[in-house]
């Protein structure tokens, strides 16, 4: 996947928050979980460093690790013709006997 950035966008590197020991252990556990299932992977160098926020779940035992991507979103080139939602596409083609690829351009 490639993210298109504005040519004048400069990488943002936020400083790291210090976490207390109770939260730090839980954060490391969550990171280990997502490393195991290959949702993320370690890298040597990064250009963008975003804030992470720790949110307690309803049971107050587990946590949710959230990443603030506002600075990256602001630096992205906005697509004037985004991909439509699948339910909109299905609503538009429903009831037709046939649907061809060329109809997608009209």
N, C-alpha and C positions, 0 to 999 in steps of 0.2 A: 504494500500500500504506500502511496506517495501523497504527502500533504503539500498542496500548492501554497506557497507563501508569497506575500507581497514582496517585490524586489527591495524595497527600502526597510523591510522588517529586520529588527535586530533581536538576536536571541535574548531571552530573559532568564536570569539565574537568581532565584530567590535564595536567601540564606536558610539553613536548616533550623527548624525548631528543636529545642531540647525537650526530650520526653522524659517524664518521670518513670521510675523503674517498673511500676505496675503496668503502665500503658506500653512501655517499650517491649516487654516480654510478649504482650499480646500482639503488638504490631509485627514483631519478628515471626510469630506463629502464623499470622495471616500471610505474610510475604512468603514464608516457606510453603504454605498451601498453594498459592498461585504459581510458585516456581515449579512445583511438582506436576501440576496439570499443564504446564507450558503456556500459560496465559501471558507471562512476562519472561524476560531472560536478562541476565546481567550483561552490562556493556562496560567497556573501559573508559570511554569519554562520552560526555553528553554536551549538547549545545543548550538545551532548554532544561531548566530545573523549576518545577512547579511546586506550589505548596501542597501538602497533604493535610487532611483534617481527619480527626478521629471522632467517630460518633458511636455512642453506646447503642446497642440493640435493645429491644424491649425487655429481654430477660436480664439485662444489666451484667451478664457474665461475658458475653461476646461483644466484639467491636466491629465496626465497619470502617474501612480505610477509604476515604474519598480524596480524589485529586482535583484541584482547582485548575481547569484549563482555560480560564478567561483570557489570559495573556496570549496563549497560542491561538485561540479562536479569533481574537482581534487582529492577529497578524496573517490570518488565512485569506486567500482570495475567495470571495463569495461567489458561488455559482448562481448565475441568473436563471438557469434552467435545471433545477434540482430534479433528482429522480422522484417520480410520484410514489405515493404510498401504494402498496399492493392492493389494498381494498378499493382504492379509486380506480386502478387499472381494471380490476375484476368487475366493478360496477359498469364501466364503460364498454366492456366486451360481452357482458352477460346478455343472453337472449339472441345473440347472433349465431347464424348457422356455421360460419367459418370466420377465421381471423387470420390475416396474413401479415408478414413482417412489414410489407410496404405500407400497410395501414398505420403503422406506428409513426410514420413521418408526416402524415397529413393532419 
